[in-house]
Amino acid sequence: MTGVRRFFGLLALLGFVLSLIAHLASLTGFDVAAKYPYVWGLHVGIFVVFFPFVLMSRKTLGRKPSFAQIRERFPLWVVAAGAIIFAYAMLNFLLFGLRTEGGSPSTHDGKFVLEEHGRFIRELSPAEYTSLKANEVRGFSGHWLVFYYIPFAYFMFYREPARQGQGDAFGSSGQKKI
């Protein structure tokens, strides 16, 4: 593994772990962004690791790798974990959307409200407002998990395909080649 791949892999792992911490905290109703506003930096950090992933993976995997190629070039547990994280992110986004009624918590004239692009949906209690603000980080952090995991998996676990005619002195039958 080259130093560049390792650097981006560890950076993506750090982003993943921080996203996971923010996500778990937001699931408890804790408004992470109110206490730690720099959490939104994780949104920007995705691009720091995802753009190099896209550029490098196009050279090694091509523009549209098949699932078979992905399974062949990564350990099974890495692919399985990625599939689980992706499925979770989709479920999380669905639940996030249902919870927010398609709107965002905001304040107007000293009142807590839920609105969608400036359109009033309903007034919120202070507890609902805090819960929905925590839910915003939950919605984003679910996606952050995916966008940090993919570069992490690529940079740390990608295996070059076996080259035809190379390998050990034994064929697939286990008999020594002559």
C-alpha positions as CSV (number, residue, x, y, z in Angstrom):
1,M,0.0,0.0,0.0
2,T,1.4,3.4,-1.0
3,G,1.7,6.2,1.5
4,V,-0.9,8.3,-0.4
5,R,-3.4,5.5,-0.2
6,R,-2.7,4.9,3.4
7,F,-3.0,8.6,4.2
8,F,-6.4,8.9,2.5
9,G,-7.6,5.6,4.0
10,L,-6.8,6.7,7.5
11,L,-8.3,10.1,6.9
12,A,-11.5,8.5,5.7
13,L,-11.5,6.2,8.7
14,L,-11.2,9.2,11.0
15,G,-14.1,10.9,9.2
16,F,-16.1,7.7,9.5
17,V,-15.5,7.3,13.2
18,L,-16.4,11.0,13.9
19,S,-19.5,10.7,11.7
20,L,-20.5,7.5,13.7
21,I,-20.0,9.3,17.0
22,A,-22.1,12.3,15.8
23,H,-24.7,9.9,14.4
24,L,-25.0,7.9,17.6
25,A,-25.2,11.0,19.7
26,S,-28.0,12.5,17.5
27,L,-29.9,9.2,17.8
28,T,-30.2,9.9,21.5
29,G,-31.7,13.3,20.9
30,F,-28.5,15.2,21.6
31,D,-28.2,18.3,19.4
32,V,-24.6,17.8,18.3
33,A,-24.5,20.9,16.1
34,A,-25.6,23.2,19.0
35,K,-22.8,21.9,21.2
36,Y,-20.2,21.2,18.5
37,P,-21.0,23.4,15.4
38,Y,-17.8,22.2,13.7
39,V,-19.5,18.9,13.2
40,W,-20.7,20.4,9.9
41,G,-17.0,20.2,8.8
42,L,-17.6,16.5,8.3
43,H,-19.8,17.4,5.4
44,V,-16.9,19.2,3.7
45,G,-14.4,16.5,4.8
46,I,-16.2,14.0,2.5
47,F,-14.9,15.8,-0.5
48,V,-11.3,15.6,0.8
49,V,-11.4,11.8,0.7
50,F,-14.1,11.2,-1.9
51,F,-12.5,13.1,-4.9
52,P,-9.2,11.2,-4.6
53,F,-11.2,8.0,-4.3
54,V,-13.1,8.8,-7.5
55,L,-9.9,9.7,-9.4
56,M,-7.9,6.7,-8.3
57,S,-10.7,4.1,-8.5
58,R,-11.5,5.1,-12.1
59,K,-7.9,4.0,-13.0
60,T,-8.2,0.7,-11.2
61,L,-11.8,-0.2,-11.3
62,G,-13.0,1.7,-14.4
63,R,-16.0,4.0,-14.6
64,K,-18.7,1.4,-13.8
65,P,-17.3,-1.6,-12.0
66,S,-19.5,-4.6,-11.8
67,F,-20.5,-6.1,-8.5
68,A,-18.4,-9.2,-9.4
69,Q,-15.3,-7.0,-9.8
70,I,-16.0,-5.3,-6.5
71,R,-16.4,-8.7,-4.8
72,E,-13.2,-10.0,-6.4
73,R,-11.1,-7.0,-5.4
74,F,-12.2,-6.5,-1.8
75,P,-12.5,-8.9,1.2
76,L,-16.0,-10.2,1.6
77,W,-16.5,-8.6,5.0
78,V,-15.6,-5.2,3.5
79,V,-18.3,-5.6,0.8
80,A,-20.8,-6.9,3.3
81,A,-20.1,-4.0,5.8
82,G,-20.5,-1.5,2.9
83,A,-23.8,-3.0,1.9
84,I,-25.1,-2.9,5.4
85,I,-23.9,0.7,5.9
86,F,-25.6,1.7,2.6
87,A,-28.9,0.0,3.5
88,Y,-28.8,1.6,6.9
89,A,-28.2,5.0,5.4
90,M,-31.2,4.6,3.1
91,L,-33.4,3.5,6.0
92,N,-32.1,6.3,8.1
93,F,-32.9,8.9,5.4
94,L,-36.4,7.6,5.1
95,L,-37.0,7.8,8.8
96,F,-35.4,11.2,8.9
97,G,-37.8,12.5,6.2
98,L,-40.8,11.1,8.0
99,R,-39.7,12.6,11.3
100,T,-39.2,16.1,9.8
101,E,-42.4,16.0,7.8
102,G,-40.3,17.3,4.9
103,G,-39.4,20.5,6.8
104,S,-36.6,22.0,8.9
105,P,-36.8,23.4,12.4
106,S,-36.4,27.1,12.5
107,T,-37.2,30.2,14.7
108,H,-39.4,33.1,13.6
109,D,-40.5,35.9,15.9
110,G,-39.2,34.1,18.9
111,K,-41.3,31.0,18.1
112,F,-40.0,27.5,17.1
113,V,-41.5,26.4,13.8
114,L,-41.2,23.7,11.2
115,E,-41.0,25.0,7.7
116,E,-40.2,23.8,4.2
117,H,-38.4,26.3,2.0
118,G,-40.0,29.2,3.9
119,R,-43.5,27.6,3.9
120,F,-44.9,27.3,7.5
121,I,-45.8,23.7,8.4
122,R,-46.5,24.0,12.1
123,E,-45.3,25.5,15.4
124,L,-43.0,23.4,17.6
125,S,-42.5,23.1,21.3
126,P,-39.0,23.8,22.6
127,A,-38.5,20.0,23.1
128,E,-39.6,19.2,19.6
129,Y,-37.3,21.9,18.2
130,T,-34.3,20.5,20.0
131,S,-35.2,17.0,18.9
132,L,-35.6,18.0,15.3
133,K,-32.3,19.9,15.4
134,A,-30.6,16.7,16.6
135,N,-32.4,14.9,13.8
136,E,-30.8,17.2,11.2
137,V,-27.4,15.9,12.2
138,R,-28.8,12.4,12.2
139,G,-30.0,12.8,8.6
140,F,-26.7,14.1,7.3
141,S,-24.4,11.8,9.4
142,G,-26.1,8.7,8.0
143,H,-24.9,9.7,4.6
144,W,-21.5,10.8,5.9
145,L,-21.0,7.2,7.0
146,V,-21.4,5.9,3.4
147,F,-19.3,8.6,1.9
148,Y,-16.4,8.0,4.4
149,Y,-16.7,4.2,4.4
150,I,-16.4,3.8,0.6
151,P,-13.0,5.7,0.3
152,F,-11.8,4.0,3.5
153,A,-12.6,0.6,2.1
154,Y,-11.0,1.4,-1.3
155,F,-7.8,3.0,0.0
156,M,-7.2,0.3,2.7
157,F,-8.5,-2.9,1.2
158,Y,-8.5,-2.8,-2.6
159,R,-6.6,-5.7,-4.1
160,E,-5.1,-5.7,-7.6
161,P,-6.6,-8.5,-9.7
162,A,-4.5,-11.6,-10.1
163,R,-2.6,-11.5,-13.4
164,Q,-3.0,-14.3,-15.9
165,G,0.0,-16.6,-16.0
166,Q,1.5,-15.2,-12.7
167,G,1.3,-16.6,-9.3
168,D,2.9,-19.6,-7.6
169,A,4.3,-22.6,-9.2
170,F,1.1,-24.6,-8.7
171,G,-2.0,-24.5,-11.0
172,S,-5.6,-24.5,-9.8
173,S,-5.5,-28.3,-9.4
174,G,-2.7,-28.0,-6.9
175,Q,-0.2,-29.9,-9.1
176,K,3.2,-28.4,-9.8
177,K,3.5,-26.7,-13.1
178,I,6.2,-27.9,-15.4
